[in-house]
Amino acid sequence: MAKVVEKAAVNRLSPAQSSKIRGQIANFVRNQLDLANEVILGNIEWSPTQARVFATLLNKVVPDLSASYHQHEINHKDVIDLSRDELERIAAGIEVSYVENKNASKEQAA
């Protein structure tokens, strides 16, 4: 394994080479989808190793979306429009909110 790591450090892949390898993996996974569906339906069985290899290859071409997708909601309110509860939550560090004070903005603009 040490030789493989050493060789990988010396021979870095170009983006084109990485893309080509990812495409080859995608083709392999695409060819196995029908077989994987049969496993899901219970018509055939895979060993744990086979299932793990398929999952690993699948993650190379279709990463786990739950791990990479984040939705951030930003609400802008004036300080005077915040409720006491919202102000207490901000002061306690429970939620991070962007609070814009229009009066301060107007003073800076003047």
Secondary structure by P-SEA (a helix, b strand, c coil): caaaaaaaaaccccaaaaaaaaaaaaaaaaaaaaaaaaaaaccccccaaaaaaaaaaaaaccccccccbbbbbbbbbccccccaaaaaaaaacccccccccaaaaaaaac
